[in-house]
């Protein structure tokens, strides 16, 4: 159904987009680990934007669910934090334990890294971004955004405010980040320059721009006129989407971060709009929906699987040859196929159990009102 049904808790096209997001992330990591070069590497590197697709989807889903629960529950904001805690934290804490057991403990002087990861504030320091859990910075960014959601949910009540919020996040917050960077950089001296550079790219004020497109997506799909326009213009919008994507992938639009991420988020929003009207099977199908539903656990586990697979690659790995592409394709396919069973088990045992516990707790709290 085009638009938003507030009684509906899941949308197949949203789950499918999650599936594409995690596959894009795995694509980028596979390209990095196998060290492929050439045009395929340029294409694969932009797979890291899959994280920002997660941000767009997350913000859309949160606003949809909050709107739904606000009509049904006495304390929707309290319940929102309960749901988010049980949805994110148990799997992440398991990830901390999992990587502690298979990769060993961090040096004793870095004990505080675990504290940052346990509280999911690890993205706030350059050295702790992904130290205990690979890729943990993105989960931290999400949790910090969740902390601000009640404010945005109260203020952004219509499409015009959603547009205003997006424009502020995309054009003003990156400038504020530049000012903070200028005065905070001396405090970060002595830290690896690589981690400092990615720290500022991942800085929460920059990332809010990605979430703002998900909020805008929610209000666009609520608007009757916009929905009708999308219904009749889906093919045209899709064509624009394909052209812009091709220009980005080919590097013809050499925009830099955070503008590049925000440009991609705009395209992701357009893609979601098109799929809401026409869920093309090439994008929305049982395979992508399934992968999307286990995407969080898959994100946590694929790093371990890929590192294990990498140990089988010989030191004389052929670079800049046709064989390197074959290695890359086999490596990525093997990583996906091996990581999916582990992710499915984690989804069944931890994710679904945690969601059930949060639902039971909220039900009891609501019955006491």
Buried (B, 14 or more C-beta within 10 A) or exposed (E): EBBBEBEEEEBBBBBBBBBBBBBBBBBBBBBBBBBBEEEBBEBBBBBBBBBBBBBBBBBBBBBBBBBBBBEEBEBBBBBBBBBBBBBBBBBBBBBBEBBBEEEEEBEEEBEEBBEBBBEBBBBBBBBBBBBBBBBBBBBBBBBBBBEEBBEBBEEBEEBEBBBBBBEEBBEEBBEEBEEEBEEEEEEBEEEEEEBBEBBBBBBBBBBBBBBBBBBBBBBBBBBEEBBEBBEEBBEEBBEEBEEBBEEBBEEEEEEEBBBBBBBBBBBBBBBBBBBBBBBEEEBBBEEBBBBBBBBBBBBBBBBBBBBEBBEEEEEEEEEEEEEBBEBBBEBBEBBBEBBBEBBBEBBEEBBEEBBEEBBEBBEEBBEEE
